[in-house]
Amino acid sequence: AVVSTQSTGLSYEEQPSVAFKYKIVTLLDTDSGTKVWSTYSYFNTLSQSILSVPAVSIIETDGDYDGKVDSLNLTLSWTGEGSVSAVKLLAVFQYSLDDICELIMETPVFLQKTVSDQAVVVFSDLELVQRALLQPHNPHTSYNTSLISQPNTLESYDLERILTEVSERDLLTRLSETFTLSSPSTSFSLSLRIKILPQKIRYQPGFWEALKYAWIQYLAVLFVSYHLVRRVRAFVIGNMIVTTLSKQ
């Protein structure tokens, strides 16, 4: 990893390992009322009266063959639900770092859209939000817990509760939406296309690492200063800008 210095610790760039856990919760606002669906069987059982099951397509791509997913296309298609005016989607991922800093956490991706056309495609990047410095070579696993703590209770699937808890974390992910494409259709479909890009990771260096980079910066300044002084001195003497007098 290429490390760069900052006023608030050091940073480096890493391609995260992101694995879709095939856990989804969806809510649709339709002209016939609210419709829901999830990959959690308990949720579907508890919501049987308003359940609407979509066809699901998931494509994960490793474009550079490094063993890490670079993009994910998630498509959900409903039929027979009439006109949809709004959609909410929560998808669960496992997010990992393993270079200088070690991190593993369960994290959600959330999307909320008001729609008119019924075929919607959303293009976005998955971003890591880092509110505190990580400690190098110290596994960070405190967020590697299930977002749905009690799957047999309907309250556990409340999206506001889940997002409120996640928003209080020092580390979380979010979608950075680039643009949305929509078109008319007789049935509703939502396609979420996520790019997973390298992230800048900020961390707190140990004493010896901090000393090493401070020494490198000092030597760099010293080298430039030394040669600058030499050039100025040679210029002054060569052009006789300063007159010297000798006493007899």
N, C-alpha and C positions, 0 to 999 in steps of 0.2 A: 504494500500500500504506500502511496505517496503522501507524506505527512506535510501539512502546512501549519504555520503558527498563526494564532489569533490572540487578541487581547484577553479573550475568555477561554483559555485552554488551547489545545491543538485539534486539528481536524484532518480527516482523510476521506477518500471516496470509496464506497463499497457497493457492489450489486447485492441487494438483499435476496435471501431465499424466501419466496412467498408461495405458500401452498394453500389452495382453496380447500376448505374443509367440508364442502358440499352441504353447508348449513345455510338456509335461506328463510326469511320471513317476508311476506308481501301483503300489502293492503291496497285494494283498489276502491276508488269512489266511482260508482257507476250510476246510471239513471234508474237502476232498480235497488240501489242501496250499497252498503259496504260489503265487499267480498274479500276473503282472506285465504291464504295458503302458506304452508311451511313444509320444510323437510322434516320437521319434528313431528312425530306421529301423535304425541300427546296434544300438541297444539291443534292439530287437525281434528282430533276426536272431540276436544273441548269446544271447537268452533264449527261443528258439523252443519249447523243450520245456515251458515253463511260461507261455507267452504266452496272454493272454485279452483280446480286443479289445472295448472297450465302444462303444456308440453315444454320440456326444458332441454336446452342444448348448451354444452360446455366444451369449449376448445381452448386448450392451453398450448402455448408455443414457446419453444426454446430456440430462438433464431440463431444464436451464436454457438450452440451446442456445448455450453459450459455447465450443463446440469441444473441450471436455474431458469425458472419461467420468466420470459421477457414480456409476454402479453397474454391476456385472457379475454375471451369473448363469451359472455353469458347472455343467452337469449331465452326469454319466456314468452310463450304465445298462448292466449286464451281464446276460446270460441264460445259463442252463445251467451255472452254477458252484456250485450248491448253496448252503449256508448260509455267509454271511460273518460272521466274528467280529471282524475289525479291518481298518482301511483306513489307508493312508498316501498322501498326495498332495502332490506338489511341482509348482507352477505358476510359470512365469517371466514377469516383467513388466519393462518399461522405465519407470523413474520419473524425472520431470524437473521442475525448477524453473526459472523464467526471469524472475522479477521483480527484486528487489534482489540475490538470490543466484542463481547459475547452477549447476545440478546435472543430471547425467545419469548414470544407473547401471542396470545389470542387477541385478535383485533377485528373490529367490524369495518365494513364499507357501507356507507349509507347514502341512498339516493332518494330525493323527493322531487316530483315533477308534476306541474299542472299541464295538462295536455288538451289539445283540440283534435289534431290528426291522430289516427289510431295506430300508426306504425312509427315507433320512436327509436332512434339510434343515438346513444350518448357516447362520445369519445372523451376519454379522460386519462390522466396520469395518477398513479398511486404515490402519494407523498408521505414521508415520515415527518411528523411534527415533534421536535425535540425541545423540551422546555428546561432541561437540566443536563449537565455534562455526565457522560457515562464514565465508569471506571474501567480502565483497560484490564483485560485478563481476569475479570471478576464477573462471572455469569450473572446476568440480570434476568431473573425468572419470576419476579413478583407479579407480573401481569399475565403469566401463563396459566390462567384459570378460566373456567367456562363462563362465557357471557350469560348463558342461561343456567343459573345456579340450581334451580329447582324445576326441571322440565315438566313435572306433573301438575304444576299450578299455572293458571292463565296469567297471573300477575307477573310471572317471570319473563313473559314475552312482551311486556309493555315497552315500546320503543323509546319513550321519553325517559323511563328509568334507566334503560341500558345506555343511552347516549349521555345522560347526566353523569353516570358513573365513569364512563370512558373519558368524558371531557375534563375530569379532575385528574387524569393521569399526567405524569411528566413525559410520557411517550405514547403517541397514538398515531393513527394513520387517517388520511382523508383523501377524497377524490378532488383533484384539481381539474375541473371540467374545461375542456378546450372548446368544444362546440357540440350542438345538438341538431340532428337532422330528423324531420318528421314528414310523413306523407299520408294521404288518405288510405283507409283500408276498411274492409267490412268486419274485421276482428282486431282485437288489441294485441300488440306485441311490443315488448321492450327488449332492446339489445344494448348491453353495456359492454363497451370495448375498452379495456384497461391496459395501459402501457406501464410496465414496471421498470423504472429507470434507476441507474446508480444514484445513491444518496450521499450527501456530505454528512459525515458523522463527527460530532464534536465530543471530545473527551478530556478528562483531567489527567495530565501526565504525572508520572511519579517523579521523585526528586532528581534522580540521575538523568532521566529523559529530558526534564525541563532544563537542567544544567547543560546538557549536550546541545540543545537547540539555542540556548542563550549564548553559549560559547561560539557556535557557528555564526550567529548574527553579529557578535562582537568582532570576530575575525574578519567578516565581510566588510564591516564599517571601517575597521582598522586598515585593511588592504586598500580600500578606495581612498581613505584619507591620506595614507602614506604616499600614494602615487600622485594625488592631487597636489599635495604640498611640494613634492619634488618638481612637478611641472611648473607650478607657480614660481618656485625658487629659481629654476633654470630660466624662465621667461624674464624675471626681474633682473637677474644678473646679465643675461645675454643682451638685453635691450638697455642696460645701464639706466634703469628707471630710478634706482636709488643711488645717490652720489655719496661716495665715502671720502672722508678727509683724513689725512694722516698728519700728525703733529711732528714737526722737525725739532 
